[in-house]
Amino acid sequence: MSEFSGLSHWNDSMQLALDQARLAAMHGDVPVGAVVIDQAGTVLASACNEREIRHDPTAHAELLALREASRQLRSWRLTGLTLVVTLEPCTMCAGALVLARIARLVFGAFDPKAGAVSSLFDVVRDPRLNHRVDVRGGVLEAECGALLKDFFANR
């Protein structure tokens, strides 16, 4: 899809990201999941947070999904693709979206403590950078937020 039309399309993609987030929770990581899709809606890559099992502070779902999509396409330029993620990206991940030339970002829950797309910063739409990302936030926000709240309530 070349634009932000068809909310059901984004809901379906977010459900795939939520499936990934649940996998992260199963291995004790913060339940964040991400998928990279092309303009036709085909999933190119999916990932969940793996910081705990990899012992890697950069193993965020977004970065792992971007890396896999780049491998699949044999290019670091992910022009025209969409990243769908359950939580508003942090500064590291938002910067990676700009560097990867991702076209669109769809996210679920807002992150008032670390969100770098609208909550604290707006890295992906900063006019001083060489690329800007189209953003749609709040897709299945309640479901994405509940998964995170339940995870932290049990800790």
C-alpha positions as CSV (number, residue, x, y, z in Angstrom):
1,M,0.0,0.0,0.0
2,S,1.4,3.3,-1.0
3,E,-0.5,5.4,1.6
4,F,-2.2,5.2,5.0
5,S,-5.5,3.9,3.7
6,G,-7.3,0.8,4.8
7,L,-7.2,0.7,8.6
8,S,-8.0,-3.0,8.6
9,H,-4.8,-3.6,6.6
10,W,-2.8,-2.0,9.4
11,N,-4.8,-3.8,12.1
12,D,-3.9,-7.2,10.4
13,S,-0.2,-6.2,10.2
14,M,-0.3,-5.1,13.9
15,Q,-1.7,-8.5,14.9
16,L,1.4,-10.1,13.4
17,A,3.6,-7.7,15.4
18,L,1.6,-8.6,18.5
19,D,2.3,-12.3,17.9
20,Q,6.0,-11.4,17.8
21,A,5.6,-9.4,21.0
22,R,4.1,-12.4,22.8
23,L,7.1,-14.4,21.8
24,A,9.4,-11.9,23.5
25,A,7.4,-12.1,26.7
26,M,7.7,-15.9,26.7
27,H,11.5,-15.6,26.9
28,G,11.4,-12.8,29.5
29,D,11.9,-9.8,27.3
30,V,9.8,-6.7,27.1
31,P,7.0,-7.7,24.7
32,V,7.7,-5.6,21.6
33,G,7.2,-7.1,18.2
34,A,7.8,-5.7,14.7
35,V,7.2,-6.6,11.1
36,V,8.5,-5.1,7.8
37,I,6.0,-5.2,5.0
38,D,6.2,-4.2,1.3
39,Q,3.7,-2.1,-0.6
40,A,1.7,-5.2,-1.5
41,G,1.4,-6.1,2.2
42,T,3.8,-9.1,2.0
43,V,5.8,-9.6,5.2
44,L,9.5,-9.5,4.5
45,A,10.7,-9.8,8.1
46,S,9.4,-10.1,11.6
47,A,11.1,-10.0,15.0
48,C,10.7,-9.5,18.7
49,N,12.8,-8.0,21.4
50,E,15.7,-10.3,22.1
51,R,17.9,-8.2,24.4
52,E,17.7,-10.8,27.2
53,I,18.5,-13.9,25.2
54,R,21.2,-12.2,23.1
55,H,22.6,-10.2,26.0
56,D,22.6,-7.3,23.6
57,P,21.2,-3.8,24.4
58,T,20.6,-3.1,20.7
59,A,18.5,-6.3,20.0
60,H,15.2,-4.3,19.8
61,A,12.5,-5.8,17.6
62,E,12.7,-2.9,15.2
63,L,16.4,-3.3,14.5
64,L,16.2,-7.1,14.2
65,A,13.4,-6.8,11.7
66,L,15.2,-4.1,9.7
67,R,18.3,-6.3,9.6
68,E,16.4,-9.3,8.3
69,A,14.6,-7.2,5.7
70,S,17.9,-5.8,4.5
71,R,19.3,-9.4,4.2
72,Q,16.2,-10.5,2.3
73,L,16.5,-7.6,-0.1
74,R,20.3,-7.5,-0.2
75,S,20.2,-3.8,0.4
76,W,20.4,-1.5,3.4
77,R,18.0,0.8,1.6
78,L,14.4,-0.2,2.6
79,T,12.8,2.4,0.4
80,G,9.0,2.0,0.0
81,L,8.7,-0.4,3.0
82,T,6.6,-0.1,6.2
83,L,7.7,-1.0,9.7
84,V,4.8,-2.1,11.9
85,V,5.7,-2.2,15.6
86,T,3.7,-2.6,18.8
87,L,5.5,0.3,20.7
88,E,6.6,3.7,19.6
89,P,10.3,3.4,18.7
90,C,13.1,4.8,20.9
91,T,15.7,7.2,19.6
92,M,18.0,4.3,18.5
93,C,15.3,2.7,16.5
94,A,13.8,5.9,15.1
95,G,17.3,6.8,13.9
96,A,17.6,3.4,12.2
97,L,14.3,4.0,10.4
98,V,15.7,7.2,9.0
99,L,19.0,5.7,8.0
100,A,17.2,2.7,6.4
101,R,15.0,5.1,4.3
102,I,11.8,3.3,5.6
103,A,8.8,5.0,4.0
104,R,6.2,4.4,6.7
105,L,6.0,3.6,10.4
106,V,2.9,2.2,12.0
107,F,3.0,1.8,15.8
108,G,0.6,0.7,18.5
109,A,1.2,2.1,22.0
110,F,2.8,5.5,22.7
111,D,5.8,5.5,24.9
112,P,5.8,8.5,27.2
113,K,9.1,7.6,28.8
114,A,11.3,6.8,25.7
115,G,9.2,7.4,22.5
116,A,11.2,9.2,19.8
117,V,8.4,9.5,17.2
118,S,6.0,11.7,19.0
119,S,6.1,11.4,22.8
120,L,9.5,12.9,23.6
121,F,11.0,13.6,20.2
122,D,10.1,13.4,16.5
123,V,13.3,11.9,15.1
124,V,11.7,10.4,12.0
125,R,10.1,13.7,10.8
126,D,12.9,16.0,11.7
127,P,13.4,18.4,8.7
128,R,17.1,18.6,9.4
129,L,17.7,15.0,8.5
130,N,18.0,13.7,5.0
131,H,14.9,11.4,5.1
132,R,11.5,11.6,6.7
133,V,9.1,8.8,7.5
134,D,5.3,8.9,7.3
135,V,3.8,7.9,10.7
136,R,0.6,6.5,12.0
137,G,0.5,5.9,15.7
138,G,-2.2,4.3,18.0
139,V,-3.1,1.3,15.8
140,L,-4.5,-1.3,18.2
141,E,-3.1,1.0,20.9
142,A,-5.2,-0.6,23.8
143,E,-4.2,-4.1,22.9
144,C,-0.5,-3.2,22.5
145,G,-0.5,-1.2,25.7
146,A,-2.3,-4.0,27.7
147,L,0.4,-6.5,26.7
148,L,3.1,-4.2,28.1
149,K,1.1,-3.4,31.2
150,D,0.5,-7.0,32.0
151,F,4.2,-7.9,31.5
152,F,5.4,-5.2,33.9
153,A,2.6,-6.0,36.4
154,N,3.9,-9.5,36.6
155,R,7.5,-8.4,37.2
